[in-house]
Amino acid sequence: MTGDIVVAATRTDPASINIAERLMELASWVDEDGLYHRFENYSLVIFSEKLITLRGVEERLKGMGLSPELIVFASRHQAKDGTPRLCGHFSGNSGEAVLGGTSRELAVAAPGALKSFISNLARDPPEGFEITVEATHHGPTDLTVPSFFAEIGSTEAEWSNPDAGTAVAKSILKIEDLNPPAFLGFGGGHYVNRQNRLLIETKIAFGHLFSNYQAEDLDFEMIEQAARKSGAAGAYLDRKSLRSAEKRKISEALAEIGIEMMNEREIRERYPLDL
């Protein structure tokens, strides 16, 4: 990717530090007056606060002389099932803010960058790790610069795993300038399995993704905000996972906005991946 990219890490998170340390090992970084490290078009900034509770990130970066086109948050992922995962997702709260950010506010998504990151991981995953996108969740939500979270999960053992850190770091450094058609995604579990397969196996990217447990929060205003902040050209509904009333509500909002809905077969036929 040719535009400036900030990788934001935090000292409060072992997975974040793992990724930052692997980034430092993989490239020749220059210390910029103790504020951040620079390598080509990448800047590595290490914060002292939790990433999900950060506010005013863009102003803070501006104070360092940085005006990125993309922000990548290097973070841990925690899950009760303990499955080793390397993940990526956008930040935002479709309903009440529980883990940082503002209620009913979404950050600006980076569909092409997230697709590139996940595809990079999927091409050479570390042994034993699942590669997946996640539904949109948590903060920070006040971002106007496109961003996404790059994560190691799901327990302390994986957070400090150097192979996992290296895989995420390499995938960040290989982010390409992609301009794929961006879709909104609705339905499925937190790991939105059908959307994940479409992202990896077709030419489309996904902007904001909402699982079935978030569907009750969605109204016209939230769907319009998601479309606008994703640059969405289409939408995919995992219909089997959504109730009839939810499908109707989402479909009516998308029709009013003017976004075409496509099923999996239509997406695969129209946007096949060139192998």
ZIWOFEN-V537542 format. One record per pair of residues at least 12 apart in sequence whose ideal C-beta (glycine too) atoms are under 8 Angstrom apart, sorted by the first residue. I is the first residue (numbers start at 1). J is the second residue. Records with the same first field share a line. If there is no record, write none. Layout:
# ZIWOFEN-V537542
I = J, J
This chain:
# ZIWOFEN-V537542
1 = 41, 70, 113, 116, 175, 176, 177
2 = 41, 177
3 = 41, 68, 69, 70, 177
4 = 41, 42, 43, 66, 67, 68, 69, 70
5 = 41, 42, 43, 68, 69, 70, 71, 72, 172, 175
6 = 36, 42, 43, 44, 45, 61, 66, 68, 70, 71, 72
7 = 19, 20, 23, 42, 43, 44, 45, 72, 74, 172
8 = 45, 47, 51, 54, 57, 71, 72, 73, 74
9 = 44, 45, 46, 47, 51, 74
10 = 46, 47, 48, 49, 50, 51, 75
11 = 46, 47, 48
12 = 48, 49, 50
13 = 50, 51, 75, 76, 159
14 = 76, 156, 159, 160
15 = 74, 75, 76, 77, 151, 152, 153, 158, 159, 160, 164, 165
16 = 51, 74, 75, 76
18 = 152, 159, 160, 161, 162, 164, 165
19 = 74, 150, 152, 165, 168, 169, 172
20 = 44, 46, 74
21 = 165
22 = 162, 165, 166, 168, 169, 170
23 = 42, 44, 74, 169, 172, 173
24 = 37, 44
25 = 166, 169
26 = 166, 169, 170, 173
27 = 39, 40, 42, 173
29 = 44
32 = 64
35 = 64, 65
36 = 64, 66
42 = 172, 173
43 = 66, 68
45 = 61, 64, 66
50 = 100
51 = 73, 75, 140, 149
52 = 75, 91, 99, 100, 101, 138, 139, 140
53 = 100, 139, 140
54 = 100, 139, 140
55 = 140, 142
56 = 142
57 = 71, 140, 142, 143
58 = 143, 144, 145
68 = 145
69 = 145, 146
70 = 110, 113, 145, 146, 147, 175
71 = 143, 145, 146, 147
72 = 113, 117, 147, 148, 149, 150, 172, 175
73 = 91, 147, 148, 149, 150
74 = 150, 151, 168, 172
75 = 149, 150, 151, 152
76 = 151, 152, 153, 159
77 = 134, 151, 152, 153, 154
78 = 153, 154, 155
79 = 153, 154
81 = 154
82 = 154, 155
83 = 130, 153, 154
84 = 128, 129, 130, 153, 154, 158, 164
85 = 129, 130, 131, 132, 151, 152, 153, 154, 158
86 = 121, 125, 126, 129, 130, 131, 132, 151, 152, 153, 164, 167, 168
87 = 131, 132, 133, 134, 149, 150, 151, 152, 153, 191
88 = 114, 117, 118, 133, 134, 148, 149, 150, 151
89 = 114, 133, 134, 135, 136, 137, 148, 149, 151, 209
90 = 106, 107, 109, 110, 114, 136, 147, 148, 149, 207, 208, 209
91 = 106, 107, 136, 137, 138, 139, 140, 141, 143, 147, 148, 149
92 = 105, 106, 107, 136, 137, 141, 208, 226, 229
93 = 105, 106, 137, 138, 139, 141
94 = 106, 136, 210, 214, 217, 218, 222
95 = 214, 216, 217
97 = 139, 141
98 = 138
99 = 137, 138, 139
100 = 138, 139, 140, 141
101 = 138, 139, 140, 141, 142
102 = 139, 141, 142
104 = 217, 221, 222
105 = 141, 142, 225
106 = 136, 141, 208, 222, 225, 226, 229
107 = 140, 141, 142, 143, 147, 229
108 = 143, 144, 145, 146, 147, 229
109 = 146, 147, 148, 182, 207, 208, 229, 230, 231
110 = 146, 147, 148
111 = 180, 182, 205, 206, 207, 230, 231
112 = 176, 177, 178, 179, 180, 182, 205
113 = 146, 148, 175, 178
114 = 133, 148, 205, 206
115 = 178, 180, 199, 205, 206
116 = 174, 175, 176, 178
117 = 148, 150, 171, 172, 175
118 = 131, 132, 133, 196, 199, 200
119 = 199, 200
120 = 170, 171, 174, 175
121 = 167, 168, 171
122 = 200
124 = 167, 170
125 = 167
126 = 161, 163, 164, 166, 167
127 = 163
129 = 158, 164, 167
131 = 200
132 = 191, 192, 193, 196
133 = 191, 192, 195, 196, 199, 206, 209
134 = 190, 191, 192, 209
135 = 188, 190, 191, 192, 209, 210, 211, 214
136 = 208, 209, 210, 214, 226
137 = 190
150 = 168, 171, 172
151 = 168
152 = 164, 165, 168
178 = 205
180 = 203, 204, 205, 271
181 = 203, 204, 205, 233, 234, 271
182 = 204, 205, 206, 207, 230, 231, 232, 233, 234
183 = 198, 204, 205, 206, 207, 232, 233, 234, 235, 236, 262, 267
184 = 206, 207, 208, 209, 210, 223, 226, 227, 230, 232, 234, 235, 236, 254, 259
185 = 206, 208, 209, 210, 235, 236, 238
186 = 209, 210, 215, 218, 235, 236, 237, 238, 242, 250
187 = 210, 211, 212, 215, 237, 238, 239, 240, 241, 242
188 = 211, 212, 238, 241
189 = 211, 212, 241
190 = 211, 213
192 = 209, 211, 238
194 = 236, 238, 264
195 = 209, 236, 238
198 = 236, 264, 267, 268
201 = 268, 273
202 = 267, 268, 271, 272, 273
203 = 271, 272, 273, 274
204 = 234, 267, 271
206 = 230, 236
207 = 226, 227, 229, 230, 231, 232
208 = 226, 229, 230
210 = 226
212 = 238, 241, 242, 246
215 = 242, 243, 246, 250
216 = 246
218 = 246, 249, 250, 253
219 = 249, 253
220 = 253, 256
223 = 250, 253, 254, 257
224 = 253, 257
227 = 254, 257, 259
232 = 259
233 = 259, 260
234 = 259, 260, 261, 262, 267
235 = 250, 254, 259, 260, 261, 262
236 = 261, 262, 263, 264, 267
237 = 250, 251, 261, 263
239 = 263
